[in-house]
């Protein structure tokens, strides 16, 4: 049984990517770019029935008002790891 956080994240991934997914792992990412520092856990999921990707990387973020939302990155040729997903998100 997954934690409430992972269950919620699983549902968000399935709704966004229109496929099913299964939790695979949690990876701690420490990324520094210029003066910005990103440190946190990224949850990795295996996707099933998705034609575009076989993995997704996701994490929760909070805005300045304290509201949280999920960042969901399907794996691609340019994003193959949790670290690369964080880097791609920060470049947006």
N, CA, C and O atoms as a GROMACS GRO file, in nm:
protein
  368
    1UNK      N    1   0.084  -0.118   0.000
    1UNK     CA    2   0.000   0.000   0.000
    1UNK      C    3   0.088   0.125   0.000
    1UNK      O    4   0.184   0.134   0.077
    2UNK      N    5   0.056   0.219  -0.086
    2UNK     CA    6   0.132   0.343  -0.096
    2UNK      C    7   0.086   0.443   0.009
    2UNK      O    8  -0.024   0.432   0.062
    3UNK      N    9   0.171   0.540   0.038
    3UNK     CA   10   0.132   0.647   0.130
    3UNK      C   11   0.027   0.735   0.063
    3UNK      O   12   0.006   0.728  -0.058
    4UNK      N   13  -0.039   0.816   0.142
    4UNK     CA   14  -0.141   0.907   0.088
    4UNK      C   15  -0.080   1.000  -0.017
    4UNK      O   16  -0.142   1.030  -0.119
    5UNK      N   17   0.042   1.046   0.009
    5UNK     CA   18   0.112   1.134  -0.087
    5UNK      C   19   0.133   1.062  -0.220
    5UNK      O   20   0.103   1.118  -0.326
    6UNK      N   21   0.184   0.940  -0.216
    6UNK     CA   22   0.210   0.866  -0.340
    6UNK      C   23   0.081   0.828  -0.411
    6UNK      O   24   0.076   0.828  -0.534
    7UNK      N   25  -0.022   0.794  -0.336
    7UNK     CA   26  -0.153   0.765  -0.397
    7UNK      C   27  -0.206   0.887  -0.472
    7UNK      O   28  -0.253   0.876  -0.585
    8UNK      N   29  -0.197   1.002  -0.408
    8UNK     CA   30  -0.243   1.127  -0.470
    8UNK      C   31  -0.161   1.160  -0.594
    8UNK      O   32  -0.215   1.201  -0.697
    9UNK      N   33  -0.031   1.142  -0.584
    9UNK     CA   34   0.058   1.168  -0.697
    9UNK      C   35   0.030   1.072  -0.812
    9UNK      O   36   0.031   1.112  -0.928
   10UNK      N   37   0.006   0.946  -0.780
   10UNK     CA   38  -0.026   0.845  -0.882
   10UNK      C   39  -0.152   0.886  -0.958
   10UNK      O   40  -0.155   0.878  -1.081
   11UNK      N   41  -0.255   0.929  -0.887
   11UNK     CA   42  -0.379   0.972  -0.952
   11UNK      C   43  -0.356   1.094  -1.041
   11UNK      O   44  -0.414   1.104  -1.149
   12UNK      N   45  -0.273   1.188  -0.995
   12UNK     CA   46  -0.244   1.307  -1.074
   12UNK      C   47  -0.170   1.272  -1.203
   12UNK      O   48  -0.199   1.326  -1.309
   13UNK      N   49  -0.074   1.180  -1.194
   13UNK     CA   50   0.001   1.137  -1.313
   13UNK      C   51  -0.093   1.067  -1.411
   13UNK      O   52  -0.089   1.096  -1.531
   14UNK      N   53  -0.175   0.977  -1.362
   14UNK     CA   54  -0.267   0.904  -1.450
   14UNK      C   55  -0.365   0.998  -1.518
   14UNK      O   56  -0.398   0.979  -1.635
   15UNK      N   57  -0.413   1.100  -1.447
   15UNK     CA   58  -0.506   1.196  -1.505
   15UNK      C   59  -0.437   1.283  -1.611
   15UNK      O   60  -0.495   1.310  -1.716
   16UNK      N   61  -0.316   1.326  -1.583
   16UNK     CA   62  -0.245   1.414  -1.676
   16UNK      C   63  -0.196   1.341  -1.800
   16UNK      O   64  -0.206   1.393  -1.911
   17UNK      N   65  -0.144   1.220  -1.782
   17UNK     CA   66  -0.082   1.148  -1.894
   17UNK      C   67  -0.175   1.045  -1.960
   17UNK      O   68  -0.139   0.985  -2.061
   18UNK      N   69  -0.293   1.025  -1.904
   18UNK     CA   70  -0.394   0.934  -1.962
   18UNK      C   71  -0.342   0.791  -1.977
   18UNK      O   72  -0.357   0.729  -2.082
   19UNK      N   73  -0.280   0.741  -1.871
   19UNK     CA   74  -0.232   0.604  -1.867
   19UNK      C   75  -0.225   0.560  -1.722
   19UNK      O   76  -0.251   0.640  -1.632
   20UNK      N   77  -0.192   0.436  -1.698
   20UNK     CA   78  -0.176   0.390  -1.560
   20UNK      C   79  -0.029   0.397  -1.522
   20UNK      O   80   0.059   0.399  -1.608
   21UNK      N   81  -0.003   0.400  -1.394
   21UNK     CA   82   0.136   0.405  -1.349
   21UNK      C   83   0.153   0.328  -1.220
   21UNK      O   84   0.057   0.302  -1.147
   22UNK      N   85   0.278   0.293  -1.195
   22UNK     CA   86   0.314   0.218  -1.075
   22UNK      C   87   0.437   0.283  -1.014
   22UNK      O   88   0.534   0.311  -1.085
   23UNK      N   89   0.434   0.305  -0.884
   23UNK     CA   90   0.547   0.364  -0.814
   23UNK      C   91   0.671   0.276  -0.828
   23UNK      O   92   0.663   0.154  -0.813
   24UNK      N   93   0.785   0.339  -0.859
   24UNK     CA   94   0.911   0.266  -0.874
   24UNK      C   95   1.013   0.300  -0.765
   24UNK      O   96   1.074   0.211  -0.707
   25UNK      N   97   1.031   0.431  -0.739
   25UNK     CA   98   1.135   0.471  -0.644
   25UNK      C   99   1.122   0.619  -0.610
   25UNK      O  100   1.051   0.694  -0.677
   26UNK      N  101   1.192   0.658  -0.505
   26UNK     CA  102   1.207   0.800  -0.471
   26UNK      C  103   1.356   0.830  -0.472
   26UNK      O  104   1.436   0.758  -0.414
   27UNK      N  105   1.390   0.940  -0.540
   27UNK     CA  106   1.530   0.980  -0.556
   27UNK      C  107   1.547   1.118  -0.495
   27UNK      O  108   1.467   1.208  -0.521
   28UNK      N  109   1.650   1.137  -0.413
   28UNK     CA  110   1.681   1.269  -0.360
   28UNK      C  111   1.767   1.343  -0.462
   28UNK      O  112   1.869   1.291  -0.507
   29UNK      N  113   1.725   1.465  -0.498
   29UNK     CA  114   1.797   1.544  -0.598
   29UNK      C  115   1.849   1.671  -0.532
   29UNK      O  116   1.777   1.740  -0.460
   30UNK      N  117   1.974   1.700  -0.558
   30UNK     CA  118   2.040   1.823  -0.513
   30UNK      C  119   2.095   1.887  -0.639
   30UNK      O  120   2.187   1.834  -0.701
   31UNK      N  121   2.039   2.002  -0.677
   31UNK     CA  122   2.080   2.065  -0.803
   31UNK      C  123   2.111   2.212  -0.778
   31UNK      O  124   2.032   2.284  -0.717
   32UNK      N  125   2.226   2.255  -0.825
   32UNK     CA  126   2.264   2.395  -0.814
   32UNK      C  127   2.290   2.451  -0.952
   32UNK      O  128   2.369   2.397  -1.029
   33UNK      N  129   2.223   2.561  -0.982
   33UNK     CA  130   2.243   2.632  -1.108
   33UNK      C  131   2.260   2.780  -1.075
   33UNK      O  132   2.173   2.841  -1.013
   34UNK      N  133   2.371   2.837  -1.115
   34UNK     CA  134   2.405   2.974  -1.077
   34UNK      C  135   2.396   2.986  -0.925
   34UNK      O  136   2.466   2.914  -0.854
   35UNK      N  137   2.313   3.074  -0.876
   35UNK     CA  138   2.298   3.091  -0.731
   35UNK      C  139   2.178   3.014  -0.676
   35UNK      O  140   2.160   3.006  -0.555
   36UNK      N  141   2.097   2.956  -0.765
   36UNK     CA  142   1.976   2.885  -0.721
   36UNK      C  143   2.011   2.743  -0.677
   36UNK      O  144   2.094   2.675  -0.737
   37UNK      N  145   1.945   2.701  -0.572
   37UNK     CA  146   1.965   2.567  -0.520
   37UNK      C  147   1.830   2.498  -0.512
   37UNK      O  148   1.735   2.554  -0.457
   38UNK      N  149   1.822   2.376  -0.566
   38UNK     CA  150   1.700   2.296  -0.556
   38UNK      C  151   1.739   2.168  -0.486
   38UNK      O  152   1.833   2.100  -0.525
   39UNK      N  153   1.664   2.136  -0.381
   39UNK     CA  154   1.691   2.016  -0.304
   39UNK      C  155   1.557   1.954  -0.267
   39UNK      O  156   1.472   2.020  -0.209
   40UNK      N  157   1.539   1.826  -0.301
   40UNK     CA  158   1.414   1.761  -0.265
   40UNK      C  159   1.405   1.620  -0.320
   40UNK      O  160   1.496   1.570  -0.386
   41UNK      N  161   1.293   1.557  -0.290
   41UNK     CA  162   1.267   1.420  -0.333
   41UNK      C  163   1.184   1.420  -0.460
   41UNK      O  164   1.086   1.494  -0.472
   42UNK      N  165   1.222   1.336  -0.554
   42UNK     CA  166   1.148   1.317  -0.679
   42UNK      C  167   1.101   1.172  -0.682
   42UNK      O  168   1.180   1.079  -0.666
   43UNK      N  169   0.971   1.155  -0.702
   43UNK     CA  170   0.914   1.020  -0.709
   43UNK      C  171   0.913   0.975  -0.854
   43UNK      O  172   0.876   1.050  -0.944
   44UNK      N  173   0.954   0.851  -0.876
   44UNK     CA  174   0.964   0.794  -1.010
   44UNK      C  175   0.857   0.688  -1.027
   44UNK      O  176   0.836   0.605  -0.938
   45UNK      N  177   0.788   0.690  -1.140
   45UNK     CA  178   0.681   0.596  -1.168
   45UNK      C  179   0.704   0.531  -1.304
   45UNK      O  180   0.751   0.596  -1.398
   46UNK      N  181   0.670   0.404  -1.314
   46UNK     CA  182   0.669   0.333  -1.442
   46UNK      C  183   0.531   0.352  -1.502
   46UNK      O  184   0.430   0.332  -1.434
   47UNK      N  185   0.526   0.389  -1.630
   47UNK     CA  186   0.400   0.413  -1.699
   47UNK      C  187   0.360   0.289  -1.778
   47UNK      O  188   0.445   0.219  -1.833
   48UNK      N  189   0.229   0.263  -1.783
   48UNK     CA  190   0.176   0.151  -1.861
   48UNK      C  191   0.063   0.204  -1.948
   48UNK      O  192  -0.028   0.271  -1.900
   49UNK      N  193   0.071   0.171  -2.077
   49UNK     CA  194  -0.033   0.215  -2.169
   49UNK      C  195  -0.012   0.356  -2.221
   49UNK      O  196  -0.103   0.415  -2.280
   50UNK      N  197   0.105   0.409  -2.201
   50UNK     CA  198   0.138   0.544  -2.250
   50UNK      C  199   0.225   0.528  -2.374
   50UNK      O  200   0.330   0.464  -2.369
   51UNK      N  201   0.183   0.586  -2.484
   51UNK     CA  202   0.258   0.570  -2.608
   51UNK      C  203   0.382   0.660  -2.615
   51UNK      O  204   0.474   0.632  -2.692
   52UNK      N  205   0.384   0.766  -2.535
   52UNK     CA  206   0.494   0.863  -2.545
   52UNK      C  207   0.611   0.837  -2.450
   52UNK      O  208   0.722   0.883  -2.476
   53UNK      N  209   0.587   0.763  -2.342
   53UNK     CA  210   0.692   0.747  -2.243
   53UNK      C  211   0.668   0.622  -2.159
   53UNK      O  212   0.555   0.574  -2.149
   54UNK      N  213   0.775   0.572  -2.099
   54UNK     CA  214   0.761   0.455  -2.012
   54UNK      C  215   0.786   0.489  -1.865
   54UNK      O  216   0.768   0.404  -1.778
   55UNK      N  217   0.827   0.615  -1.837
   55UNK     CA  218   0.853   0.659  -1.700
   55UNK      C  219   0.805   0.802  -1.682
   55UNK      O  220   0.792   0.878  -1.778
   56UNK      N  221   0.778   0.836  -1.556
   56UNK     CA  222   0.745   0.975  -1.522
   56UNK      C  223   0.815   1.010  -1.392
   56UNK      O  224   0.835   0.925  -1.305
   57UNK      N  225   0.852   1.136  -1.379
   57UNK     CA  226   0.917   1.189  -1.260
   57UNK      C  227   0.825   1.298  -1.205
   57UNK      O  228   0.775   1.381  -1.281
   58UNK      N  229   0.804   1.299  -1.075
   58UNK     CA  230   0.710   1.395  -1.019
   58UNK      C  231   0.747   1.435  -0.877
   58UNK      O  232   0.812   1.359  -0.804
   59UNK      N  233   0.705   1.556  -0.839
   59UNK     CA  234   0.728   1.605  -0.703
   59UNK      C  235   0.627   1.714  -0.673
   59UNK      O  236   0.564   1.771  -0.763
   60UNK      N  237   0.615   1.742  -0.545
   60UNK     CA  238   0.523   1.847  -0.499
   60UNK      C  239   0.602   1.976  -0.484
   60UNK      O  240   0.716   1.976  -0.437
   61UNK      N  241   0.541   2.087  -0.524
   61UNK     CA  242   0.603   2.217  -0.502
   61UNK      C  243   0.502   2.309  -0.434
   61UNK      O  244   0.381   2.290  -0.447
   62UNK      N  245   0.552   2.406  -0.362
   62UNK     CA  246   0.467   2.504  -0.295
   62UNK      C  247   0.497   2.643  -0.350
   62UNK      O  248   0.613   2.678  -0.375
   63UNK      N  249   0.390   2.722  -0.369
   63UNK     CA  250   0.411   2.859  -0.416
   63UNK      C  251   0.430   2.951  -0.295
   63UNK      O  252   0.431   2.904  -0.181
   64UNK      N  253   0.443   3.080  -0.319
   64UNK     CA  254   0.470   3.175  -0.211
   64UNK      C  255   0.356   3.184  -0.111
   64UNK      O  256   0.376   3.223   0.004
   65UNK      N  257   0.234   3.149  -0.154
   65UNK     CA  258   0.118   3.153  -0.065
   65UNK      C  259   0.103   3.023   0.015
   65UNK      O  260   0.012   3.011   0.096
   66UNK      N  261   0.191   2.926  -0.008
   66UNK     CA  262   0.187   2.800   0.064
   66UNK      C  263   0.100   2.694   0.000
   66UNK      O  264   0.085   2.584   0.054
   67UNK      N  265   0.040   2.725  -0.116
   67UNK     CA  266  -0.041   2.626  -0.188
   67UNK      C  267   0.050   2.529  -0.260
   67UNK      O  268   0.154   2.567  -0.313
   68UNK      N  269   0.010   2.401  -0.261
   68UNK     CA  270   0.095   2.301  -0.326
   68UNK      C  271   0.031   2.251  -0.454
   68UNK      O  272  -0.091   2.250  -0.471
   69UNK      N  273   0.118   2.209  -0.544
   69UNK     CA  274   0.076   2.147  -0.670
   69UNK      C  275   0.184   2.047  -0.708
   69UNK      O  276   0.292   2.044  -0.649
   70UNK      N  277   0.154   1.966  -0.809
   70UNK     CA  278   0.251   1.866  -0.853
   70UNK      C  279   0.318   1.909  -0.982
   70UNK      O  280   0.254   1.968  -1.070
   71UNK      N  281   0.445   1.880  -0.993
   71UNK     CA  282   0.519   1.891  -1.118
   71UNK      C  283   0.534   1.749  -1.169
   71UNK      O  284   0.583   1.661  -1.098
   72UNK      N  285   0.490   1.727  -1.294
   72UNK     CA  286   0.494   1.592  -1.353
   72UNK      C  287   0.570   1.600  -1.485
   72UNK      O  288   0.532   1.675  -1.574
   73UNK      N  289   0.676   1.522  -1.496
   73UNK     CA  290   0.758   1.519  -1.616
   73UNK      C  291   0.765   1.377  -1.671
   73UNK      O  292   0.823   1.290  -1.607
   74UNK      N  293   0.706   1.352  -1.788
   74UNK     CA  294   0.728   1.220  -1.850
   74UNK      C  295   0.872   1.212  -1.902
   74UNK      O  296   0.927   1.313  -1.948
   75UNK      N  297   0.931   1.096  -1.895
   75UNK     CA  298   1.066   1.077  -1.950
   75UNK      C  299   1.062   1.098  -2.100
   75UNK      O  300   0.960   1.072  -2.166
   76UNK      N  301   1.174   1.144  -2.154
   76UNK     CA  302   1.187   1.167  -2.298
   76UNK      C  303   1.334   1.147  -2.335
   76UNK      O  304   1.416   1.110  -2.251
   77UNK      N  305   1.366   1.173  -2.460
   77UNK     CA  306   1.506   1.161  -2.503
   77UNK      C  307   1.595   1.259  -2.426
   77UNK      O  308   1.712   1.231  -2.403
   78UNK      N  309   1.539   1.375  -2.387
   78UNK     CA  310   1.618   1.476  -2.315
   78UNK      C  311   1.604   1.467  -2.164
   78UNK      O  312   1.687   1.523  -2.092
   79UNK      N  313   1.502   1.399  -2.115
   79UNK     CA  314   1.479   1.386  -1.972
   79UNK      C  315   1.472   1.237  -1.940
   79UNK      O  316   1.369   1.173  -1.958
   80UNK      N  317   1.584   1.183  -1.891
   80UNK     CA  318   1.592   1.039  -1.866
   80UNK      C  319   1.612   1.005  -1.718
   80UNK      O  320   1.619   0.888  -1.681
   81UNK      N  321   1.620   1.108  -1.632
   81UNK     CA  322   1.642   1.083  -1.490
   81UNK      C  323   1.569   1.189  -1.408
   81UNK      O  324   1.524   1.290  -1.460
   82UNK      N  325   1.560   1.164  -1.279
   82UNK     CA  326   1.497   1.260  -1.188
   82UNK      C  327   1.575   1.392  -1.189
   82UNK      O  328   1.515   1.499  -1.188
   83UNK      N  329   1.706   1.384  -1.192
   83UNK     CA  330   1.789   1.504  -1.195
   83UNK      C  331   1.763   1.587  -1.320
   83UNK      O  332   1.752   1.710  -1.311
   84UNK      N  333   1.752   1.522  -1.435
   84UNK     CA  334   1.725   1.593  -1.560
   84UNK      C  335   1.585   1.653  -1.560
   84UNK      O  336   1.564   1.759  -1.620
   85UNK      N  337   1.488   1.587  -1.496
   85UNK     CA  338   1.354   1.643  -1.486
   85UNK      C  339   1.355   1.773  -1.406
   85UNK      O  340   1.290   1.870  -1.444
   86UNK      N  341   1.428   1.775  -1.296
   86UNK     CA  342   1.439   1.897  -1.216
   86UNK      C  343   1.509   2.007  -1.296
   86UNK      O  344   1.464   2.122  -1.295
   87UNK      N  345   1.616   1.975  -1.365
   87UNK     CA  346   1.687   2.074  -1.447
   87UNK      C  347   1.596   2.131  -1.554
   87UNK      O  348   1.594   2.252  -1.575
   88UNK      N  349   1.519   2.046  -1.622
   88UNK     CA  350   1.426   2.092  -1.727
   88UNK      C  351   1.319   2.182  -1.668
   88UNK      O  352   1.283   2.284  -1.728
   89UNK      N  353   1.268   2.147  -1.551
   89UNK     CA  354   1.166   2.232  -1.486
   89UNK      C  355   1.222   2.368  -1.450
   89UNK      O  356   1.155   2.470  -1.470
   90UNK      N  357   1.344   2.373  -1.399
   90UNK     CA  358   1.404   2.501  -1.358
   90UNK      C  359   1.436   2.590  -1.476
   90UNK      O  360   1.445   2.712  -1.461
   91UNK      N  361   1.455   2.532  -1.594
   91UNK     CA  362   1.485   2.612  -1.714
   91UNK      C  363   1.362   2.675  -1.776
   91UNK      O  364   1.373   2.764  -1.860
   92UNK      N  365   1.244   2.631  -1.734
   92UNK     CA  366   1.119   2.686  -1.789
   92UNK      C  367   1.102   2.831  -1.754
   92UNK      O  368   1.002   2.892  -1.793
   0.00000   0.00000   0.00000
